[in-house]
Amino acid sequence: MSDMKAFVGVTDKAWADFLAQRPHLDEINFWRPSGRSFQALSPGDLFLFKTHKPHDRLVGGAVFSGFALVPLSEAWAAFEEGNGREDLAEVREAINVYRARNKMPLISPEEDPSIGCIMLRDPVFLPEEETFGPPPGWAYSLVQGRSYADSTDPEHAGYFAPIAERVLRQRPAEALAEDEHAVAATWERHGPMFGEARPTRRRMGQEAFKLALLDAYGGRCAITGIDVRPTLDAAHIHPVASGGLHRLDNGMLLRADVHKLFDQGYLSVSPSLEVRISPRLHKDFPDSGEYTALEGKPVAVPRNKADRPSRSALEWHLRKVFRTD
């Protein structure tokens, strides 16, 4: 059985209180004004919230979806109040409080700085009487937080188990076993790419999926190379509506028109990561030369191998969606 990583992030109580009053939000953003990367967790791991002193309590947690470095305006467009503030102006103000404290230049209303987005799903905030003290051995010199390689380890399990159970809504061991079974059945090609099993932890949130794809593909269409961000879509290889998951290896960043052709089966991508154009495209649309010229073109992929399109997902699209005649 795999380990269950955890990260305890330090936050201000205003952020936590704001979100605790909005239980309808199923995706939130634990943003970082500095834009520094976050690699402590993988999708499905636990991210817990501990407030600054003097409150100094662990007040809840969520499931980690992913990290992306994006302009502030895009972070707001994706999560809105899930950023822990009433509007974009309040987020800017919060960033400037941080900058002032660290003797950094303040941002103006016209600026759109990149911020780090630690994207989380299914947050749980605890009533005050059910909050926890800091983890054992917590060092108050920590500014952003601390990671734990395995929260089920006997050294830490007594502290983390009841918290993880509240956040995951099941015991940690049960969550790990269920997730391990689903991953084996669905993602390791021992069976159908998309079966009835649903990994409860490792899937991403919808908004996280979009921002993470933008980040993974460097803001460029995987097929055309276009980098005009308003024209780009987060495309699922296997649609969620028919059993696909919000995971980077089940997605590609595509220009909107190419995305539509992909979804309608006029265009696909081979397991060798080359564009396939359906013969039906020219038959149905004789003036489609711009698109038929893409046949055989190599597809750009993320630097991280784990984020690249899954071979099984691409095979599914060719078999189920691509128009062969």
C-alpha positions, 0 to 999 in steps of 0.5 A: 500500500502506498504512503499518504503524504500530507502538507500543513500549510500556514495561512491567515485566519481571515482566509480560512474563516471566509471559506468556512462560511462558503461550504458550497465551494468545492474548489479553492486556491491556497495562493502564494504571492511569491509564485514559488513552485510547489512540489511537495505533493501529488494529486490526491494527497492531503493539504491541511490548514494551520493558522498563524499565531495567536490563533495557531490551530489546524482548522481543516484541509482539502485534497491536493489537485495540482499547482500552477503559476498563472496571472492573478486575473486567471486565478481569480477567473478560475476560482473567484471567491475560492481564493478566500476573498470577496473580489479581485481587489481584496486579493490584490490588497492581501498580496500587498500586505504580504509584500509590504511585510517582506519589504517588496514593491507593491502591485498596482491595480493595473498590474497582473503578476503571476502567482502560485496556485496550490489548487485544492478540492473538497475542502473541509473546515472544522468548527472551532471546538473541533480544531487541532493544535499544531503537529508534534514538533512544529517549528515556528520558524516555518513560514509556508508550511511543512510536508510529511512523507507519510501521515500514516507512519506510526510516528505521526498517525495518532495526530493525522488519522482523525484529521485525515478521516474528517477531510477524506470522509473515510479512514486513511487506510480505507482511502489508500486501499480504495485509491490503490485499487482504482488506480490499478484498474484504471490507470495502469492498463491492467484493465480498461482505461476507464472502468467503473472504479473512480479514484477518489483521491487522485482526480483533479478539480475541473478548474485545477485541470484547466490551469494545470494544463495551461501551466504544463503546456507552457500556454501553447496549443499542443498541435498548432503552437498558438499561445494566445491564451483566450483561444486555448481550451483544456481538452479531455481525451476521454470526456468526463461525461463518458467516464473520463477523469480530470487528470493531466494525462487525460488532457491536452491544451488545444486551440478552440477550433482544434478542440472542436474537431478533436471532440467531433472525431475529425482529428485525433492523436496517435499513441506515437503523438502524431496528429491524425486527420479523418478522411471525413474532414475533407469530404464534409468540408472541402475547404479544410486545407488548413487542418488537413495539412496537420496530418502527421505533425508531432504533438508538443507534450509537457516536460514532465513525463507523468503529465503527457497524454496517456497511450491508453486514453489516446487509443480509446479516442482513436477507437471510439471517437475518431471518424475512420470513414 
